[in-house]
Amino acid sequence: NDSALSKRELVFYFTPDATQAQHQAALNACAHVTPEATPEPFTTSGPAADQVGDVRFRIDHADDKAIAQLENCMDKQPGMAGVDQPDLTD
């Protein structure tokens, strides 16, 4: 299935003491760094503890330059701990 192979995402992780405001500020600061990365909304349902999530961007059509721009922006955000590109083909 070609559509499964084209689904790509970057997940930015925060330190355990990062606040919901820091997560939101990072998303807002980097949401428009490149048009090739689309921010994913935070979960707004379920328990409040589950609503503070990692910052996620879909990068289905992003090239290396766009990914680097996004990572550089997110690296500057308070509370950032790391990044992962999960395998979405499962």
Phi and psi in radians as a Rosetta constraint file:
Dihedral C 1 N 2 CA 2 C 2 CIRCULARHARMONIC -1.150 0.35
Dihedral N 2 CA 2 C 2 N 3 CIRCULARHARMONIC -0.567 0.35
Dihedral C 2 N 3 CA 3 C 3 CIRCULARHARMONIC -1.151 0.35
Dihedral N 3 CA 3 C 3 N 4 CIRCULARHARMONIC -0.618 0.35
Dihedral C 3 N 4 CA 4 C 4 CIRCULARHARMONIC -1.168 0.35
Dihedral N 4 CA 4 C 4 N 5 CIRCULARHARMONIC -0.603 0.35
Dihedral C 4 N 5 CA 5 C 5 CIRCULARHARMONIC -1.265 0.35
Dihedral N 5 CA 5 C 5 N 6 CIRCULARHARMONIC -0.396 0.35
Dihedral C 5 N 6 CA 6 C 6 CIRCULARHARMONIC -1.587 0.35
Dihedral N 6 CA 6 C 6 N 7 CIRCULARHARMONIC -0.043 0.35
Dihedral C 6 N 7 CA 7 C 7 CIRCULARHARMONIC -1.482 0.35
Dihedral N 7 CA 7 C 7 N 8 CIRCULARHARMONIC 2.056 0.35
Dihedral C 7 N 8 CA 8 C 8 CIRCULARHARMONIC -2.361 0.35
Dihedral N 8 CA 8 C 8 N 9 CIRCULARHARMONIC 2.574 0.35
Dihedral C 8 N 9 CA 9 C 9 CIRCULARHARMONIC -2.557 0.35
Dihedral N 9 CA 9 C 9 N 10 CIRCULARHARMONIC 2.524 0.35
Dihedral C 9 N 10 CA 10 C 10 CIRCULARHARMONIC -1.935 0.35
Dihedral N 10 CA 10 C 10 N 11 CIRCULARHARMONIC 2.329 0.35
Dihedral C 10 N 11 CA 11 C 11 CIRCULARHARMONIC -2.039 0.35
Dihedral N 11 CA 11 C 11 N 12 CIRCULARHARMONIC 2.126 0.35
Dihedral C 11 N 12 CA 12 C 12 CIRCULARHARMONIC -1.776 0.35
Dihedral N 12 CA 12 C 12 N 13 CIRCULARHARMONIC 2.148 0.35
Dihedral C 12 N 13 CA 13 C 13 CIRCULARHARMONIC -1.711 0.35
Dihedral N 13 CA 13 C 13 N 14 CIRCULARHARMONIC 2.617 0.35
Dihedral C 13 N 14 CA 14 C 14 CIRCULARHARMONIC -2.057 0.35
Dihedral N 14 CA 14 C 14 N 15 CIRCULARHARMONIC 2.821 0.35
Dihedral C 14 N 15 CA 15 C 15 CIRCULARHARMONIC -1.138 0.35
Dihedral N 15 CA 15 C 15 N 16 CIRCULARHARMONIC 2.711 0.35
Dihedral C 15 N 16 CA 16 C 16 CIRCULARHARMONIC -1.034 0.35
Dihedral N 16 CA 16 C 16 N 17 CIRCULARHARMONIC -0.470 0.35
Dihedral C 16 N 17 CA 17 C 17 CIRCULARHARMONIC -1.604 0.35
Dihedral N 17 CA 17 C 17 N 18 CIRCULARHARMONIC 0.080 0.35
Dihedral C 17 N 18 CA 18 C 18 CIRCULARHARMONIC -1.171 0.35
Dihedral N 18 CA 18 C 18 N 19 CIRCULARHARMONIC 2.433 0.35
Dihedral C 18 N 19 CA 19 C 19 CIRCULARHARMONIC -1.548 0.35
Dihedral N 19 CA 19 C 19 N 20 CIRCULARHARMONIC 2.878 0.35
Dihedral C 19 N 20 CA 20 C 20 CIRCULARHARMONIC -1.078 0.35
Dihedral N 20 CA 20 C 20 N 21 CIRCULARHARMONIC -0.619 0.35
Dihedral C 20 N 21 CA 21 C 21 CIRCULARHARMONIC -1.107 0.35
Dihedral N 21 CA 21 C 21 N 22 CIRCULARHARMONIC -0.648 0.35
Dihedral C 21 N 22 CA 22 C 22 CIRCULARHARMONIC -1.185 0.35
Dihedral N 22 CA 22 C 22 N 23 CIRCULARHARMONIC -0.677 0.35
Dihedral C 22 N 23 CA 23 C 23 CIRCULARHARMONIC -1.062 0.35
Dihedral N 23 CA 23 C 23 N 24 CIRCULARHARMONIC -0.841 0.35
Dihedral C 23 N 24 CA 24 C 24 CIRCULARHARMONIC -1.141 0.35
Dihedral N 24 CA 24 C 24 N 25 CIRCULARHARMONIC -0.725 0.35
Dihedral C 24 N 25 CA 25 C 25 CIRCULARHARMONIC -1.097 0.35
Dihedral N 25 CA 25 C 25 N 26 CIRCULARHARMONIC -0.697 0.35
Dihedral C 25 N 26 CA 26 C 26 CIRCULARHARMONIC -1.131 0.35
Dihedral N 26 CA 26 C 26 N 27 CIRCULARHARMONIC -0.762 0.35
Dihedral C 26 N 27 CA 27 C 27 CIRCULARHARMONIC -1.063 0.35
Dihedral N 27 CA 27 C 27 N 28 CIRCULARHARMONIC -0.802 0.35
Dihedral C 27 N 28 CA 28 C 28 CIRCULARHARMONIC -1.132 0.35
Dihedral N 28 CA 28 C 28 N 29 CIRCULARHARMONIC -0.696 0.35
Dihedral C 28 N 29 CA 29 C 29 CIRCULARHARMONIC -1.178 0.35
Dihedral N 29 CA 29 C 29 N 30 CIRCULARHARMONIC -0.576 0.35
Dihedral C 29 N 30 CA 30 C 30 CIRCULARHARMONIC -1.922 0.35
Dihedral N 30 CA 30 C 30 N 31 CIRCULARHARMONIC 0.000 0.35
Dihedral C 30 N 31 CA 31 C 31 CIRCULARHARMONIC -1.095 0.35
Dihedral N 31 CA 31 C 31 N 32 CIRCULARHARMONIC -0.433 0.35
Dihedral C 31 N 32 CA 32 C 32 CIRCULARHARMONIC -2.045 0.35
Dihedral N 32 CA 32 C 32 N 33 CIRCULARHARMONIC 0.356 0.35
Dihedral C 32 N 33 CA 33 C 33 CIRCULARHARMONIC -1.132 0.35
Dihedral N 33 CA 33 C 33 N 34 CIRCULARHARMONIC -0.689 0.35
Dihedral C 33 N 34 CA 34 C 34 CIRCULARHARMONIC -2.563 0.35
Dihedral N 34 CA 34 C 34 N 35 CIRCULARHARMONIC 2.424 0.35
Dihedral C 34 N 35 CA 35 C 35 CIRCULARHARMONIC -1.231 0.35
Dihedral N 35 CA 35 C 35 N 36 CIRCULARHARMONIC -0.183 0.35
Dihedral C 35 N 36 CA 36 C 36 CIRCULARHARMONIC -1.464 0.35
Dihedral N 36 CA 36 C 36 N 37 CIRCULARHARMONIC -0.065 0.35
Dihedral C 36 N 37 CA 37 C 37 CIRCULARHARMONIC -2.109 0.35
Dihedral N 37 CA 37 C 37 N 38 CIRCULARHARMONIC 2.197 0.35
Dihedral C 37 N 38 CA 38 C 38 CIRCULARHARMONIC -1.924 0.35
Dihedral N 38 CA 38 C 38 N 39 CIRCULARHARMONIC 2.098 0.35
Dihedral C 38 N 39 CA 39 C 39 CIRCULARHARMONIC -1.201 0.35
Dihedral N 39 CA 39 C 39 N 40 CIRCULARHARMONIC 2.507 0.35
Dihedral C 39 N 40 CA 40 C 40 CIRCULARHARMONIC -1.716 0.35
Dihedral N 40 CA 40 C 40 N 41 CIRCULARHARMONIC 2.447 0.35
Dihedral C 40 N 41 CA 41 C 41 CIRCULARHARMONIC -1.200 0.35
Dihedral N 41 CA 41 C 41 N 42 CIRCULARHARMONIC 2.707 0.35
Dihedral C 41 N 42 CA 42 C 42 CIRCULARHARMONIC -1.277 0.35
Dihedral N 42 CA 42 C 42 N 43 CIRCULARHARMONIC 2.709 0.35
Dihedral C 42 N 43 CA 43 C 43 CIRCULARHARMONIC -1.208 0.35
Dihedral N 43 CA 43 C 43 N 44 CIRCULARHARMONIC 2.306 0.35
Dihedral C 43 N 44 CA 44 C 44 CIRCULARHARMONIC -2.050 0.35
Dihedral N 44 CA 44 C 44 N 45 CIRCULARHARMONIC 0.132 0.35
Dihedral C 44 N 45 CA 45 C 45 CIRCULARHARMONIC -2.106 0.35
Dihedral N 45 CA 45 C 45 N 46 CIRCULARHARMONIC 2.888 0.35
Dihedral C 45 N 46 CA 46 C 46 CIRCULARHARMONIC 1.531 0.35
Dihedral N 46 CA 46 C 46 N 47 CIRCULARHARMONIC -3.000 0.35
Dihedral C 46 N 47 CA 47 C 47 CIRCULARHARMONIC -1.054 0.35
Dihedral N 47 CA 47 C 47 N 48 CIRCULARHARMONIC 2.575 0.35
Dihedral C 47 N 48 CA 48 C 48 CIRCULARHARMONIC -1.010 0.35
Dihedral N 48 CA 48 C 48 N 49 CIRCULARHARMONIC -0.607 0.35
Dihedral C 48 N 49 CA 49 C 49 CIRCULARHARMONIC -1.112 0.35
Dihedral N 49 CA 49 C 49 N 50 CIRCULARHARMONIC -0.473 0.35
Dihedral C 49 N 50 CA 50 C 50 CIRCULARHARMONIC -1.484 0.35
Dihedral N 50 CA 50 C 50 N 51 CIRCULARHARMONIC -0.185 0.35
Dihedral C 50 N 51 CA 51 C 51 CIRCULARHARMONIC -1.405 0.35
Dihedral N 51 CA 51 C 51 N 52 CIRCULARHARMONIC -0.365 0.35
Dihedral C 51 N 52 CA 52 C 52 CIRCULARHARMONIC -1.549 0.35
Dihedral N 52 CA 52 C 52 N 53 CIRCULARHARMONIC 1.824 0.35
Dihedral C 52 N 53 CA 53 C 53 CIRCULARHARMONIC -2.052 0.35
Dihedral N 53 CA 53 C 53 N 54 CIRCULARHARMONIC -3.132 0.35
Dihedral C 53 N 54 CA 54 C 54 CIRCULARHARMONIC -1.248 0.35
Dihedral N 54 CA 54 C 54 N 55 CIRCULARHARMONIC 2.754 0.35
Dihedral C 54 N 55 CA 55 C 55 CIRCULARHARMONIC -1.521 0.35
Dihedral N 55 CA 55 C 55 N 56 CIRCULARHARMONIC 2.188 0.35
Dihedral C 55 N 56 CA 56 C 56 CIRCULARHARMONIC -2.142 0.35
Dihedral N 56 CA 56 C 56 N 57 CIRCULARHARMONIC 2.463 0.35
Dihedral C 56 N 57 CA 57 C 57 CIRCULARHARMONIC -2.268 0.35
Dihedral N 57 CA 57 C 57 N 58 CIRCULARHARMONIC 2.349 0.35
Dihedral C 57 N 58 CA 58 C 58 CIRCULARHARMONIC -1.403 0.35
Dihedral N 58 CA 58 C 58 N 59 CIRCULARHARMONIC 2.315 0.35
Dihedral C 58 N 59 CA 59 C 59 CIRCULARHARMONIC -2.235 0.35
Dihedral N 59 CA 59 C 59 N 60 CIRCULARHARMONIC 0.635 0.35
Dihedral C 59 N 60 CA 60 C 60 CIRCULARHARMONIC -0.921 0.35
Dihedral N 60 CA 60 C 60 N 61 CIRCULARHARMONIC -0.650 0.35
Dihedral C 60 N 61 CA 61 C 61 CIRCULARHARMONIC -2.036 0.35
Dihedral N 61 CA 61 C 61 N 62 CIRCULARHARMONIC 0.261 0.35
Dihedral C 61 N 62 CA 62 C 62 CIRCULARHARMONIC -1.436 0.35
Dihedral N 62 CA 62 C 62 N 63 CIRCULARHARMONIC 2.429 0.35
Dihedral C 62 N 63 CA 63 C 63 CIRCULARHARMONIC -1.633 0.35
Dihedral N 63 CA 63 C 63 N 64 CIRCULARHARMONIC 3.120 0.35
Dihedral C 63 N 64 CA 64 C 64 CIRCULARHARMONIC -1.026 0.35
Dihedral N 64 CA 64 C 64 N 65 CIRCULARHARMONIC -0.673 0.35
Dihedral C 64 N 65 CA 65 C 65 CIRCULARHARMONIC -1.120 0.35
Dihedral N 65 CA 65 C 65 N 66 CIRCULARHARMONIC -0.788 0.35
Dihedral C 65 N 66 CA 66 C 66 CIRCULARHARMONIC -1.116 0.35
Dihedral N 66 CA 66 C 66 N 67 CIRCULARHARMONIC -0.714 0.35
Dihedral C 66 N 67 CA 67 C 67 CIRCULARHARMONIC -1.118 0.35
Dihedral N 67 CA 67 C 67 N 68 CIRCULARHARMONIC -0.738 0.35
Dihedral C 67 N 68 CA 68 C 68 CIRCULARHARMONIC -1.100 0.35
Dihedral N 68 CA 68 C 68 N 69 CIRCULARHARMONIC -0.703 0.35
Dihedral C 68 N 69 CA 69 C 69 CIRCULARHARMONIC -1.089 0.35
Dihedral N 69 CA 69 C 69 N 70 CIRCULARHARMONIC -0.762 0.35
Dihedral C 69 N 70 CA 70 C 70 CIRCULARHARMONIC -1.135 0.35
Dihedral N 70 CA 70 C 70 N 71 CIRCULARHARMONIC -0.802 0.35
Dihedral C 70 N 71 CA 71 C 71 CIRCULARHARMONIC -1.092 0.35
Dihedral N 71 CA 71 C 71 N 72 CIRCULARHARMONIC -0.693 0.35
Dihedral C 71 N 72 CA 72 C 72 CIRCULARHARMONIC -1.094 0.35
Dihedral N 72 CA 72 C 72 N 73 CIRCULARHARMONIC -0.726 0.35
Dihedral C 72 N 73 CA 73 C 73 CIRCULARHARMONIC -1.121 0.35
Dihedral N 73 CA 73 C 73 N 74 CIRCULARHARMONIC -0.838 0.35
Dihedral C 73 N 74 CA 74 C 74 CIRCULARHARMONIC -1.169 0.35
Dihedral N 74 CA 74 C 74 N 75 CIRCULARHARMONIC -0.580 0.35
Dihedral C 74 N 75 CA 75 C 75 CIRCULARHARMONIC -1.058 0.35
Dihedral N 75 CA 75 C 75 N 76 CIRCULARHARMONIC -0.450 0.35
Dihedral C 75 N 76 CA 76 C 76 CIRCULARHARMONIC -1.467 0.35
Dihedral N 76 CA 76 C 76 N 77 CIRCULARHARMONIC -0.116 0.35
Dihedral C 76 N 77 CA 77 C 77 CIRCULARHARMONIC -1.475 0.35
Dihedral N 77 CA 77 C 77 N 78 CIRCULARHARMONIC 2.407 0.35
Dihedral C 77 N 78 CA 78 C 78 CIRCULARHARMONIC -1.044 0.35
Dihedral N 78 CA 78 C 78 N 79 CIRCULARHARMONIC 2.386 0.35
Dihedral C 78 N 79 CA 79 C 79 CIRCULARHARMONIC 1.545 0.35
Dihedral N 79 CA 79 C 79 N 80 CIRCULARHARMONIC -0.076 0.35
Dihedral C 79 N 80 CA 80 C 80 CIRCULARHARMONIC -1.149 0.35
Dihedral N 80 CA 80 C 80 N 81 CIRCULARHARMONIC 2.405 0.35
Dihedral C 80 N 81 CA 81 C 81 CIRCULARHARMONIC -2.105 0.35
Dihedral N 81 CA 81 C 81 N 82 CIRCULARHARMONIC -0.511 0.35
Dihedral C 81 N 82 CA 82 C 82 CIRCULARHARMONIC 3.041 0.35
Dihedral N 82 CA 82 C 82 N 83 CIRCULARHARMONIC 3.130 0.35
Dihedral C 82 N 83 CA 83 C 83 CIRCULARHARMONIC -2.437 0.35
Dihedral N 83 CA 83 C 83 N 84 CIRCULARHARMONIC 2.636 0.35
Dihedral C 83 N 84 CA 84 C 84 CIRCULARHARMONIC -2.507 0.35
Dihedral N 84 CA 84 C 84 N 85 CIRCULARHARMONIC 2.588 0.35
Dihedral C 84 N 85 CA 85 C 85 CIRCULARHARMONIC -2.037 0.35
Dihedral N 85 CA 85 C 85 N 86 CIRCULARHARMONIC 1.623 0.35
Dihedral C 85 N 86 CA 86 C 86 CIRCULARHARMONIC -1.188 0.35
Dihedral N 86 CA 86 C 86 N 87 CIRCULARHARMONIC 2.730 0.35
Dihedral C 86 N 87 CA 87 C 87 CIRCULARHARMONIC -1.441 0.35
Dihedral N 87 CA 87 C 87 N 88 CIRCULARHARMONIC 1.956 0.35
Dihedral C 87 N 88 CA 88 C 88 CIRCULARHARMONIC -1.696 0.35
Dihedral N 88 CA 88 C 88 N 89 CIRCULARHARMONIC 0.181 0.35
Dihedral C 88 N 89 CA 89 C 89 CIRCULARHARMONIC -1.480 0.35
Dihedral N 89 CA 89 C 89 N 90 CIRCULARHARMONIC -0.083 0.35
